[in-house]
């Protein structure tokens, strides 16, 4: 692997565009996926004339999609509506703007308490947040020590689920050619709420993002990122298994069969799905995010991660994906209701230069 890379403004802008687009595609279908699985997704999309999925999901009145995702459906999108996946990408940007390479897990915890509404957190993050509120010294938010071991925040039943993985992308974007630095930074974030494979999913995504600009193709970048996982770990096994699958329905059945017993928001099944999609459909952005969302599990998280990685790799993103949300990104962070794609891309570029020194 070439260890040097130019910090490319176009790549970073395209990564943001791909991540927001993929998240928006999966967002209205997430609860449907959790409740009815892949079969329910197929029934809904076929009935709406949208199988295979190559554009934003149509709205069918009277369904769970209308209840939870009306403003994210085709013909009704005016901007990207706030979502935890993109909240965390903006949070990573804020953290690196404030702390750069000196970022610590304490910084992440303090930023959550000061900037991240508790109601926007889920599973492991909400459990970690609850522990913070119950255990911290009152002055922690103002810079004092936490008053307890922050590692206790990761002592929760969801610490190997997908939450840390969805917080990982930007750490790779800002470290082109330096996956070790990306892994170090994302680990400081991930360990607040996760352990084991929960952290390793984040490590892989960040390392893959850092490797993409300096490798010949996605599969070569996957090999680089895989070296940052313990070979005997379940996360490494998931990557190897998924990367060896073909791009057909039979392979997707094998993937679902292997992880049938896991939560739809576990790290391992969703990590494997991300790898399957980017390895097999890197030459077609719409097919990659569409097939991944159709495959179920955590539809918006996987769409976001895949979209960001392929955007970073230079994928062409058609205007039918970008025109509806007009570069407007809604967020739910203290004092910030909306950011623009141009602003966050420019700021991410500045962080990348700051880290390069």
Buried (B, 14 or more C-beta within 10 A) or exposed (E): BEEEBEBBEEBBBBBBBBBBBBBBBBBBBBBBBBEBBBEBBBEBBEEBEBBEBBBBBBBBEEBBBEEBBEBBBBEBBEBBBBBBBBBBBBBBBBBBEEBBEEBEBBBBBBBBBEBBEEEBBBBBBBBBBBBBEEBBEEEBBEEEEBEBEBEEBBEBEBBBBBBBBBBBBBBBBBBBBBBEBBBBBBBBBBBBBBBBBBBBBBBBBBBBBBBBBBBEEBBBBBBBBBEBBEEEBBBBBBBBBBBEBEEEEEBBEBBBEBBEEBBBBBBBBBBBBBBBBBBBBBEBBBBBBBBBBBBBBBBBBBBBBBBBBBBBBBBEBEEEBBEBBEBBBBBBBEEBEEBEBEEBBEBBBBBBEEBBE
